[in-house]
Amino acid sequence: MLHLHGLRYEMDNWRDAHPYNVPAVEHILKHGLRFTAPITFFIGENGTGKTTVLESIAVRYPRIGAFTPHLNTLGTTLSLEDAPLGWNARLETNRNAAAHGFFLRASTLNALLGSLESETRPRRGRTASYLDRSHGEGLLNVLQQHFDAKGFYLLDEPETALSLRSQLSVVALLHQLAARGSQVLCATHSPILLSLPDAQILEFGEFGIRVVQREDLELLRDWKSFLANPELWLRHLLT
């Protein structure tokens, strides 16, 4: 079951300024966006609108969005720059959409860990702390603790600070979430996460948004080329 089937933006209060002039946002305005698999990856270069679109969904999702009385667990503070796009977002959700959800942006992980630390600190004594762990361990702990039930999850570059083996742990977690009936939207640059079978991959760029197959990803070709012959890539940079 998909909790979210589609996204569209309306023209109300539309203006020629960020984020409304981002090609991905313009694409959704004209064509909408459809989700076809339990796991969907947003890929593309920095600045192509992946986080912007994720945040507009987090704002409007019926049960975790910041503008709804059904707030459950949001997880990450929305940016003042991008959140207003959510006012024009319209989500096509399943009538039985999950009541549990979480939005994780790795770039604000430290603030999130501090917030979770204050919420979960025991009254007497102190057990293992979110803040006592490394950055990567803290991120994995958040994923394991808060991505454990059937729900709707948004991840923004969760591979940040994670080793290859830790990223593989995230791949296993995403697979388990899908098997339990969850839906995940994940913005990533990680070829490890993109190894997850049967995921929908949406590429963001100057063209807007397009569906791509894993075997056609330029990102994977570049990684393979670099690892096979790093000197070829570096000789133009280290001069």
Secondary structure as UniProt FT lines:
FT   STRAND          4..9
FT   TURN            12..13
FT   TURN            18..21
FT   HELIX           23..31
FT   STRAND          33..34
FT   STRAND          39..43
FT   TURN            46..47
FT   HELIX           50..60
FT   TURN            62..64
FT   TURN            66..67
FT   TURN            69..70
FT   TURN            80..82
FT   HELIX           83..88
FT   STRAND          89..93
FT   TURN            95..96
FT   STRAND          101..105
FT   HELIX           106..108
FT   HELIX           109..120
FT   TURN            131..132
FT   HELIX           135..146
FT   STRAND          152..156
FT   TURN            158..161
FT   HELIX           164..179
FT   TURN            180..181
FT   STRAND          183..187
FT   TURN            191..192
FT   HELIX           193..195
FT   TURN            197..198
FT   STRAND          200..205
FT   TURN            206..207
FT   STRAND          208..212
FT   HELIX           214..216
FT   HELIX           218..228
FT   HELIX           230..234
FT   TURN            235..237
//
